[in-house]
Amino acid sequence: MHQCLNRIIVRVAGGEWIDPDRISFVKVLKHVRRSVLTQAKDAVSAVGSFLAMLENKARRKLDSGPRRHHTAPRVLKRPDSKYSPSVKKRQHGPTQRVPANVIILNPVMLH
């Protein structure tokens, strides 16, 4: 807060070609406090009316009447992972076998 007020003082002093030390910090603090309170009061009423308008619009747009009953059971969008520890009813078979590779450390020189 102190740094913000000092920046305001420096900007005002720079625009008016005044030494920043000649501007009263307390006067700037009181003016900023009054301005913030006034804007907050106006903002609260503006936000309140804006939210009321959004609520009415959402009520009009989203109300599609009574919902019908679901006849089918709900389905999971993602199946259970086959690696999940909670899945115990399914036993998975062994993984696929891969033939062993032969690695030659000392290759024979063929001429």
C-alpha positions, -999 to 999 in steps of 0.1 A, spaced: 0 0 0 28 24 10 46 17 -23 15 23 -44 8 56 -27 45 66 -33 41 58 -70 10 79 -71 29 108 -55 58 104 -79 34 104 -109 16 135 -97 48 153 -90 63 143 -124 32 156 -142 32 189 -123 70 194 -122 69 194 -84 93 178 -59 77 146 -47 87 154 -11 65 185 -12 33 164 -16 17 153 17 16 115 20 -14 118 45 -34 140 21 -28 115 -7 -38 86 16 -71 103 26 -79 111 -10 -72 76 -22 -92 61 7 -122 83 -2 -119 74 -39 -117 37 -32 -147 38 -9 -168 57 -34 -158 33 -63 -164 3 -41 -199 15 -32 -207 22 -69 -191 -11 -79 -212 -31 -54 -245 -17 -68 -233 -22 -104 -222 -57 -97 -255 -64 -79 -276 -52 -108 -253 -71 -133 -257 -103 -113 -294 -99 -112 -295 -94 -150 -274 -125 -155 -296 -145 -131 -327 -136 -151 -310 -143 -184 -298 -177 -172 -332 -186 -158 -348 -178 -192 -322 -195 -213 -316 -226 -192 -352 -235 -182 -363 -262 -206 -393 -274 -186 -396 -305 -165 -370 -332 -170 -380 -366 -183 -372 -397 -163 -341 -416 -172 -348 -452 -183 -313 -463 -188 -287 -466 -161 -259 -441 -160 -227 -452 -177 -191 -443 -167 -174 -422 -193 -141 -438 -187 -137 -475 -179 -117 -486 -149 -80 -488 -155 -68 -523 -158 -39 -514 -136 -60 -500 -108 -55 -518 -75 -93 -515 -67 -102 -537 -96 -100 -572 -81 -128 -590 -98 -109 -593 -131 -77 -613 -131 -54 -603 -159 -33 -628 -177 5 -626 -181 20 -600 -203 31 -609 -238 64 -627 -240 92 -612 -261 120 -633 -276 153 -628 -259 179 -608 -278 215 -621 -280 241 -595 -273 277 -603 -285 303 -584 -264 334 -595 -284 325 -595 -320 346 -618 -343 364 -600 -371 355 -616 -404 380 -612 -432 
